[in-house]
Amino acid sequence: MKTDGSRHLFERARVRIPGGVNSPVRAFGSVGGVPRFIHRGAGCRIWDVDGNEYIDYVGSWGPLILGHADAAVLRSVADVMARGTSFGAPTELEIELAEAICDALPSLERVRMVSSGTEAAMSAVRLARAATKRSHILKFQGCYHGHADGLLIGAGSGVATLGIPGSPGVPPAFTELTIQAPYNDLAAASQAFDRWGDRIACIIVEPVAGNMGLVLPRRGFLEGLRELCDASGALLVFDEVITGFRVAWDGAQGRTGVTPDLTCLGKIVGGGLPAAAYGGRAELMDQLAPDGPVYQAGTLAGNPLAMAAGLATLRALRVPGVYDRLEATSRRLAEGLKSAAREAGVELTVVFMGGLFGFFFHPGPVRSFEDAKKTDENCFRRFFAAMLERGIYLAPSPFESGFSSLAHEPADIDATLEAAQCAMREVSPGCSAAGRPQMR
């Protein structure tokens, strides 16, 4: 597989862009080798600048649930773009997307558009603090809610990949107001409320954790968090930037039956363009400026191109049977990966939900960030490299989820699992039966 073009561009990028990339995990730091510079995409496939073709399970890290260059999305964006790209003024498209989001998620009576998931989470926390007149927040280790100062501790995803517990440049005074507990540990969350309950403004949580690999909530965990909030007067904030419109039309809150006070959305609501949102009950959202005193603003918030892409995506997702088909794809992929690992004698834990899947080179169960960190990173690197060489593009980190799309056809899954059978055999010599690297 040729990589000369990507290698040249990476060297060129490193001169002007820190690390050569604009988001850390793209640098392939945890898997080694040359990051692929992508030239184009269509359906479930992407092509790099060297002409190599891949079946893609990153999908721009989640937004492209319809696949790359979906015709309806492109038409919608082109139609709007012909009238202008940005106005810094209201457009009807913002109303239409807000109505579609609130229709899908009954817990949202009002919604505010922003430009990124980080902005959505940061703003939701600010609103929760204002509404409760409290200062502290509770988050869970391994859950990533963007890179705002008070939330960038105990995060997963890129932070876990780089081995950084938080980040330099975040003053201790910011993090002193953030309480951490292990994900899926309701007892630890309860203990936090026993100590700080009258100071906790909100719990912010990924209802299905997607930034330490894919970790599902244990039965009763989310329900218990709801009860803690109700008893204390704190608000429950669901970060559904990943899970919103991906695990179900009504998100993880619909699948679990647990209703949050505030919800953060991103990725799919922008249809592949920069957009995100946060929302909740009218009495809370009406505290935002200009109606209320809580300030938040954004030059490109509600950008018409992003609104058009998001609307086109949501329209496609309302077709009956879409989520059954999406989950069937994820299930077949997950079961096939597990079978390939078993045949090669490799311990692998695989989970899926909706259009998400994840795997750990670890016998499991994986219920927390501490469990996730037990994955054999050496095995993952070998597997990632072997799959990439066979034209399968996975997330370049053992602490990321995979994304299936409606563009993945049965033949694409067949090709992926055929590659996985070969890749697992290459992994096997470097791993013990328990999934740990052998000493040499």
Secondary structure, DSSP 8 states (H G I E B T S, - for coil): ---HHHHHHHHHHHHHSGGGSSSGGGG-TTT-S----EEEEEBTEEEETT--EEEES-GGGTT-TT-BT-HHHHHHHHHHHTT-S--SS--HHHHHHHHHHHHH-TT-SEEEEES-HHHHHHHHHHHHHHHHT--EEEEEET----S-GGG-SS--HHHHHHT-SS-TT--HHHHTTEEEEETT-HHHHHHHHHHHGGGEEEEEE-SSB-SSS-B---TTHHHHHHHHHHHHT-EEEEEETTTBTTTBTTHHHHHH----SEEEE-GGGGTTSS-EEEEE-HHHHTTBTTTSSB----TTTT-HHHHHHHHHHHHHHTSTTHHHHHHHHHHHHHHHHHHHHHHHT---EEEEETTEEEEESSSS---SHHHHTTS-HHHHHHHHHHHHHTTEE--SSTTS-EE--TT--HHHHHHHHHHHHHHHHHHGGGB-TTS-B---
